[in-house]
Amino acid sequence: QMSANDCQDPPMYWTIHGLWPDKAEDCNRTWHFNVTEIKDIMSDMRHYWPDVLHSSLNRTHFWKHEWDKHGTCAATLEVLNSQKKYFGKALELYQHVDLNSCLLKAGIKPSSSYYEMTAIKEALTRFYGVTPKIQCLPPEEGEKAQTIGQIEFCFSKELQLRNCTSLKDGSNPMKAHLKLGTEELSVCNDTLPTYYPSEVQ
């Protein structure tokens, strides 16, 4: 999809997908996205939370989607109860987690050779003290390796890092709703060789 729009140079670093409450009861769907509310943080938004899939002049489509679907639910927390707070706090958490430098420090960087998923998990858990949820694109036809697509960190309502545990009762709207091409992301398989590409082909 990137080649079909004006995304000439996709970022070579991890960016933000969203900040998702996983038990959302009160979502105010009438609260519409207004880009002027985040104009102060616009340069950070464009850098750390870019929209690489939609061609648009001001590239706000992705942010609008995330606000409508997740932000309006997250806003029940006082610390996230405005668009400025919601997007600003997501940027703050992103900086705090600092995934890009953590992976580098652990010696995990884009490579043409494969990693073991358990080694990546262990490195992240050692670094953060909690287990994130790593999501992959499954192997394509005739391939043997999965490809890392997304790394999800879980927070308590106080926005402290916590272990990501999968909810068994199916009430989890955090399941990957990101489609890369036609493939769907799902939780990585611990036993498959894992590819961490430097760019999406």
N, C-alpha and C positions, 0 to 999 in steps of 0.2 A: 504493500500500500504506500510505502514511503516514496517509491519511485513515481507513483501516480500523482503525488502532490508536490509541494515545493520544499520538501525536507531534503535539502542537498547534503547536509553534513550532520547526520545524527550524532548526538553526544557520545563521547567515548568514556562515559562515567555513569554510575548508577543514578537514576533520577527518581522522582516521586510518582507513584501511581495514585495514592489517595490516603486518606485517614478515615477508616471505616469503623463505626460502632457495630459490634456484632450482635447486640441485643437491642434492636431499635424499636421502641414502642411508639414514641410520639414524634412523628415526622411532620413538620409543617410544610406541606407541599405547595402552599400558596406563597411561600416566601421565595421570591424570584431572585435569581443571580443578578448582581449589579456590579459590573467590572470597576466602576469608579470607586467602590468601597475598598478596593485593594490596590489603588494606583500607587500608594506609597511603597508597596513591596513588589511592584511589577517587575523590576529588573531581576530580583531573586526568583520570582515565579517563572520568568522566561528561562532562566538558567537551570534551576533545579527541578522545575515541574513543567517541562516543555510538552507541547502536543505534537507528537511526531506523525500522527495519523490523519489529521484533518487539515486540509488546505483552507486557510482563512486569513483574511488580512490582519486581524489582530489576534488570531490564535487563542480564542477564549472558549472554544467549544468544549474542550476537555474539562476545563475548570467548572464551566456551567454544569456539565454532566455530574461531576463529583459533588458539587454543592447540592444540586437537586436531589441526587440519590442518597448521599451520605451526610453532607453538611447539615441539611435540614433536620436530620435525626440526631447528629452529634450535638446540636445546639441546645439540647436539654441540659448539658453541662455548662455551668457558668463560664468556665474558662474557654469555652468554644462557642459562646452564644451570639456571635456576629460573624459576618463573612470575613472581616479583617482578622478576628481572633482565630477562626477556624483555619484559614490558609496560613496565617502567621505562625500559629502553633505547630502546624504540620511542617513548616520550614524549620522551625526551632528544633523539633524532634529529629528531623533529618540531619541537621548539623550535629546534634547531640550523639546520634547513633554513629555518624561518620563512617558509613559502611565502606566507602571507597578506600580510605586509608587503612581501615581495619583488615580488609582482605589483602591489601598489599603487604602490610606488616606480617600477616600470617603466610606470606609467600604464595597466595592464591591470586594468580593474574591470568588474563586471557591468554590462551595457549592453543597450539594445534594438537597437543597431546592431551590425553584424557586424565581426569581426576577421579578419585573414589569419592562418592557422595558422603560416606561416613567421615572421611578426612576433613571435608569442607565443614560438615556439621560440627565435628569436634572442635575445629579451630574457632568457629563462631561462638560455640557454647563456652569455650575456654575464655574467649575475649570478653564476652558480654555477661557471662554467668547465667544466661537463660538460653533456651532453645528456640531459635526462630523457625519459621515454616518456609522451606525452600521449594519452589515450584519450578517444574520443568516442562519443556515440550517433549513429548514421547518420541522415541526413535521413528524416523521416517521409514517407509518401505525399504527393506533390505539393509537398513542401518542397524547398528547395535548400540549406539550411544544416545542418551538423552541430552538435552541442551538446557542449561540453566536459563530460566526466563524471568523469575521474580523472587525476591527475598522479602518475606513478610515478618515484621516485628510486632509483637503483641504488647499492649500496655494495659495497666489497670485503669480504673476510672480516675485515679489520681495521676494518671499518665506516667506511672513508673513501669519500667520494663518488666515483663513477666514471661513465663514459659508460654509458648503457643501450644495449646492442647486442642485437639479437634473435638468439637461438640458432637456427641453421638446421635442427638435427636433430630438432626437434619434442620435445625433452626438457624443455620449459619449462612447469612447472606454474604459472608466474606469469600465464599468459594470463587475461584478465579472467574471473572467475567471478562477477562481480557483475551481476545482472540488475536493471535499473531498469524497473519495470513489466514489459513483455514484451520490451523492447529489450535487446540485448546490446552491451556496450562493446567497441570494437575500436580499434586504433591509428588516430589521426586521419588524414584525407586532407589532404595539404598544399595541394591546389588548391581545396578547397571553402570557401566562406565559413563562418565559425565563430561560433557564438552562445555567449556566456558569460552565462547568465541569472542574475538576482539570486535567483530561487527556482525550484524545480522545480514546474512547473504540474501 
